[in-house]
Amino acid sequence: MTFQRARSEEQREVRRRAILETTSAMLDEMPVAEVTLNELSRRVGLAKTAVLRYFESREAVLLDLMDDRTTTWLAELEQQLADGVDPSRSALERAEQTAEVLSRSLAAQRVLCDLYGAQGGVLEHNVSVEAVRRHKRASLGNLAVMADLIRRHLPEIGDRAELFCLHALLIGGALSAYASPPPSLLAVYESEPALAVHQVDLRAALRVAIIASLVGMLPRP
């Protein structure tokens, strides 16, 4: 930082972005559960009390980061779907192509999946009513954008697009918890490969779950 205290709204926004970017970098190194305010404040170069002037809690930081990362990811997904879905194909074929693109794209967003996995049980706790309200408004906005992207390539899904998108994000969050086994479990798998029969590959598992959900929501002939 080039200033000691954020006195203007512009400076406050710079400080806020620095906190979010530092948290994002931490999540590239560690799971959500290991991100603490103490370590965040140390890395961003602020006292813990100063961080709390911008975000009311650790969970509030992570919720805002999840909303930001979702917005960024959806901008990437738009082009990926345009490149990967052939409008001349049948509804079933386009559903399969959409599932392939979405599962590949979401699997690459491991941090985002981890955040969705922690959302209901952890991140939406220890935050104020206003913080939750702001987060839910952002979430609904992102969900509407995602649903519009799906409808653009698969209009047959109609008003079920929002529900499908919600399911896809929740599935990504649920599966991500099993896609990065701890060292002890990896050691077990290595010593006894038969026990690894159900080890989760995030992209493959997402593809199966997403295509089942998407095809299941298409209207019956």
C-alpha positions in Angstrom: 0.0 0.0 0.0 1.2 3.5 -0.7 -1.0 5.0 2.1 -1.2 4.2 5.8 -5.0 4.7 6.2 -7.7 4.4 3.7 -9.3 7.9 3.8 -11.3 8.0 0.6 -13.8 5.5 -0.9 -11.2 4.8 -3.7 -8.6 4.0 -1.1 -11.0 1.8 0.8 -11.9 -0.1 -2.4 -8.1 -0.6 -3.1 -7.7 -2.0 0.4 -10.8 -4.2 0.1 -9.5 -5.7 -3.2 -6.1 -6.3 -1.6 -7.8 -8.3 1.1 -9.8 -10.4 -1.4 -6.8 -11.0 -3.6 -4.7 -12.1 -0.7 -7.5 -14.5 0.4 -7.7 -15.9 -3.1 -3.9 -16.5 -3.1 -4.2 -18.3 0.3 -6.9 -20.6 -1.1 -4.5 -21.7 -3.9 -2.3 -23.0 -1.1 -4.8 -24.3 1.5 -8.4 -25.5 2.0 -11.1 -23.1 3.1 -11.0 -24.4 6.7 -7.4 -23.4 7.1 -7.9 -19.7 6.1 -7.8 -17.6 9.3 -8.1 -13.9 10.0 -4.8 -13.9 11.8 -2.9 -15.3 8.7 -4.9 -13.1 6.3 -4.1 -10.0 8.3 -0.4 -11.0 8.4 -0.2 -11.5 4.7 -2.1 -8.4 3.7 0.0 -6.3 6.1 -2.9 -5.0 8.3 -3.9 -5.5 11.9 -6.7 -8.0 12.4 -8.9 -5.1 13.7 -8.2 -3.2 10.5 -9.3 -6.1 8.3 -12.5 -6.2 10.3 -13.2 -2.6 9.3 -13.6 -3.9 5.7 -15.2 -7.3 6.3 -17.1 -8.2 9.5 -15.7 -11.8 9.7 -13.6 -14.4 7.9 -16.8 -15.8 6.5 -17.8 -12.5 5.1 -14.4 -12.2 3.2 -14.9 -15.7 1.8 -18.5 -15.0 0.7 -17.5 -11.9 -1.2 -14.6 -13.8 -2.8 -17.0 -16.6 -3.8 -19.3 -14.1 -5.5 -16.3 -12.4 -7.3 -14.9 -15.7 -8.5 -18.3 -16.9 -9.7 -18.7 -13.7 -11.8 -15.2 -14.1 -13.3 -15.8 -17.8 -14.1 -19.1 -17.1 -15.8 -17.4 -14.7 -18.2 -15.0 -17.5 -19.1 -17.8 -20.1 -19.4 -19.7 -17.9 -21.9 -17.0 -18.3 -24.5 -16.3 -22.0 -23.6 -20.0 -22.8 -24.3 -20.0 -20.9 -27.5 -17.0 -22.9 -28.7 -18.1 -26.3 -27.4 -21.8 -26.5 -28.2 -23.0 -27.0 -31.8 -26.4 -25.3 -32.4 -27.2 -27.6 -35.3 -27.3 -30.7 -33.0 -30.3 -32.3 -31.4 -31.4 -31.2 -27.9 -29.9 -34.4 -26.4 -26.6 -33.9 -28.2 -26.4 -30.3 -27.1 -27.2 -31.3 -23.5 -24.3 -33.7 -23.7 -22.0 -31.1 -25.1 -23.1 -28.5 -22.5 -22.5 -31.0 -19.7 -19.0 -31.7 -21.1 -18.1 -28.1 -21.3 -19.6 -27.2 -17.9 -18.0 -30.2 -16.1 -14.6 -29.4 -17.6 -14.9 -25.7 -16.8 -16.2 -26.2 -13.2 -13.6 -28.9 -12.4 -10.9 -26.4 -13.3 -12.3 -24.0 -10.7 -11.3 -26.1 -7.6 -11.2 -23.2 -5.2 -14.7 -22.1 -6.3 -16.0 -25.6 -5.8 -14.4 -25.7 -2.3 -16.2 -22.4 -1.5 -19.5 -23.7 -2.7 -18.9 -26.8 -0.6 -18.5 -24.6 2.5 -21.2 -22.2 1.7 -24.2 -23.6 3.6 -22.5 -25.2 6.5 -19.8 -22.7 7.2 -19.7 -19.5 5.2 -23.3 -18.3 5.7 -22.7 -18.5 9.5 -21.0 -15.8 11.6 -22.2 -13.1 9.3 -24.9 -10.4 9.8 -28.3 -10.2 8.1 -27.1 -7.5 5.8 -24.0 -9.5 4.8 -26.1 -12.5 4.0 -28.6 -10.3 2.1 -25.8 -8.8 0.0 -24.4 -12.2 -0.7 -27.7 -13.7 -1.7 -28.5 -10.9 -4.1 -25.1 -11.4 -5.7 -25.6 -15.2 -5.8 -29.1 -14.8 -7.5 -27.6 -12.4 -10.0 -24.8 -14.9 -10.9 -27.3 -17.7 -11.1 -29.5 -15.8 -13.5 -26.5 -15.1 -15.7 -25.5 -18.8 -15.7 -29.1 -19.9 -16.5 -29.2 -17.5 -19.4 -26.0 -19.0 -20.7 -27.5 -22.5 -20.5 -30.7 -21.5 -22.1 -28.8 -19.8 -25.0 -27.5 -23.2 -26.0 -30.3 -25.4 -24.7 -33.5 -23.4 -24.9 -35.5 -26.6 -24.4 -34.7 -26.5 -20.7 -36.8 -23.4 -20.3 -37.6 -22.2 -16.8 -35.8 -25.2 -15.2 -32.4 -23.6 -16.1 -32.0 -21.8 -12.7 -32.7 -25.1 -10.8 -30.2 -27.0 -13.0 -27.5 -24.4 -12.5 -28.1 -24.4 -8.7 -27.8 -28.2 -8.7 -24.6 -28.1 -10.8 -22.9 -25.6 -8.3 -24.0 -27.6 -5.3 -22.8 -30.8 -6.9 -19.4 -29.2 -7.6 -19.2 -28.2 -4.0 -20.1 -31.6 -2.7 -17.8 -33.5 -4.9 -14.8 -31.2 -4.3 -14.6 -32.5 -0.7 -13.8 -35.9 -2.0 -11.5 -35.0 -4.9 -8.5 -34.0 -2.8 -7.9 -36.9 -0.4 -5.7 -36.1 2.7 -2.2 -37.7 2.8 -3.3 -40.5 5.1 -6.0 -41.6 2.7 -3.6 -41.4 -0.3 -1.2 -43.6 1.6 -4.0 -46.1 2.2 -4.8 -46.1 -1.5 -1.2 -46.6 -2.5 -0.7 -49.5 -0.1 -4.0 -51.1 -0.9 -5.2 -50.1 -4.4 -8.5 -52.0 -4.1 -9.7 -49.5 -1.6 -9.3 -46.7 -4.2 -12.1 -48.1 -6.4 -14.3 -45.1 -5.5 -11.7 -42.4 -5.5 -13.2 -39.3 -7.0 -11.9 -37.7 -10.2 -13.6 -34.3 -10.0 -14.1 -33.8 -13.7 -15.3 -37.3 -14.5 -17.7 -37.3 -11.5 -19.0 -33.8 -12.4 -19.7 -34.9 -16.0 -21.8 -37.9 -14.9 -23.8 -35.9 -12.3 -24.3 -32.8 -14.5 -25.4 -34.7 -17.6 -27.9 -36.8 -15.5 -29.3 -33.6 -14.0 -29.4 -31.7 -17.3 -31.0 -34.5 -19.4 -33.4 -35.2 -16.6 -34.7 -31.7 -16.7 -35.3 -31.7 -20.5 -39.0 -32.0 -21.5 -40.0 -35.5 -22.5 -40.9 -36.1 -26.1 
